[in-house]
């Protein structure tokens, strides 16, 4: 049974930091590109960060470059999103995504709220 379980969301003040985690099970994690998406209220889901299966070149949305860092630990079957200098506009539900050719899996999301 494929599962992606996100954690680490919560309420944080502007300028603060959070670290999201996504633990995978039910598939060969090391074969999959891993991505983080987010969806703010009333907006479409957008790609935040992506890392290929080999942990090589990463990609980020322009809005988070220099503030967010994606990483993965294949031994722990986990992908992380380190978020620094958070802004109110970063408020969203953050989703973990695993992709390998036509196989495309999603977690249920974790809510991040940036507010004073």
Protein Blocks (a to p, Z undefined) as FASTA:
>chain_A
ZZdddehiacddehiacddddddehiafklpccddddddehiacddfbdcdfkopacddd
fklgokaccdddfklopacdddehiafklgccddddddehjbccddebjaddddZZ
